[in-house]
Amino acid sequence: MFKKIKQRLYIHLPALQMRNFRLYFFGQGISLVGTWLANVAEQWLIYPVLTSNRSLLGVISAFNLLPTAALVLFAGVVSDRVDRRRLVILVQSLFALISLVLAVLVFTGQIRVWHVMIAAIAGGILFAFDMPTRNSMVLDLVDKEHYPSALSLNAGIFHAARAIGPALAGFLIAIIGIAAAYFLNALSFLAVIISLLLIYLPFKKQHHHPSFINGLKEGFQYVKSYKVIAALLLNIMLVSLWLWPANTLLPVFANDVYHTGELGFGLLQSFSGLGSVIAAFGFYSLYQRTKNKYHLLVIPTFLGGVIMIFFAFAPTFPLALLFQFLGGIITGIVFSGVNTLMQVAVPSAIRGRIMSFFSLVVFGSMPIGALIDSLIIGRLGPRLTVAVSSGFLILTAGVFYRLAGQKFQQKISAITAA
């Protein structure tokens, strides 16, 4: 019985056949649940616990993401020069330390907004190194034929944690308090650190690296000459700029629109995450069955904007949860599609640098979008703010696909046929 289940699992999720990837998958999954506990705790701590200023939600998000955007290209060069496994272990250990400090400050009642801001900046700096390095390392754990499966599963554990973590956080915050979420996050990092210590991943040191600046230039030149990569980056930038920042306003929807408190906030986050889980774990099958991979980008991008407009004006909390769930599916497909197509197209020697561009675009666009939403929410309110942002996604995506035209579609076909 168990053997049959395992065989069917390996057919649909073949990357799990690889021991290194299995260790990483489960360790990282536990750690990511803790990360989402802390993310929800941070948002609820800022509003409504420490302040009544809704705009600070976008400001804190910007404090976290702007350092990532500023440093991630340099981090990509570092990722291509060092032992990626060791770098991830170091970064994860520092993340645990930050969460432990915040837990102590909250538990002792000493926490202030400026503490959260400093932690957000420090976390953003670490994330600049973590994101491209972990994304690049995932493909070092599997054989090439399992790349789409590994990337689908990697996205899946992120979104599974986004489904579990916020709901658990809402419960913990309501019953025990915010400090518990931070303590559990600090503890959860042990899972991924231990899994990485158990992984055997030989590191081939290169003795003749280009200079740091030349390494950075190589990344720019690659994106410039390989225009399909630039187009994929622009596609994900539109989604990150106009769609994703709506998540920073979920505390406002929970507290002011639906009056559901901490548990409602956690459920809004979790239903979005649950949708993304289904998208991520099902993406490998979808990818295999979709002949024209271009459709994996175009259709979900437009649908994402439409669904979030419905969410903005959802009259009841259950309907809001439904649209968050559907929005999670759509954004999960877009992110998995762009990530997979980019990583399949890029050679390993430069993958860290190219994925740093991916991180730059995603985490550079998100804080800009969050700041825009924070500036207009006072005038338009949360519903109109989300609707306007989603409308801009539909408009700008339409312009982009019109200009990109048939050549972009042909280049996508060429990548998947190689």
Secondary structure, 3 states (H helix, E strand, C coil): CHHHHHHHHHHHCHHHHCHHHHHHHHHHHHHHHHHHHHHHHHHHHHHHHHCCCCHHHHHHHHHHHHHHHHHHHHHHHHHCCCCHHHHHHHHHHHHHHHHHHHHHHHHCCCCCHHHHHHHHHHHHHHHHHHHHHHHHHHHHCCCHHHHHHHHHHHHHHHHHHHHHHHHHHHHHHHHCCHHHHHHHHHHHHHHHHHHHHHCCCCCCCCCCCCCHHHHHHHHHHHHHHCHHHHHHHHHHHHHHHHCHHHHHHHHHHHHHHCCCHHHHHHHHHHHHHHHHHHHHHHHHHHHHHCCCCCHHHHHHHHHHHHHHHHHHCCCCHHHHHHHHHHHHHHHHHHHHHHHHHHHHHCCHHHHHHHHHHHHHHHHHHHHHHHHHHHHHHHHHHHHHHHHHHHHHHHHHHHHHHHHHHHHHHHHHHHHHHC
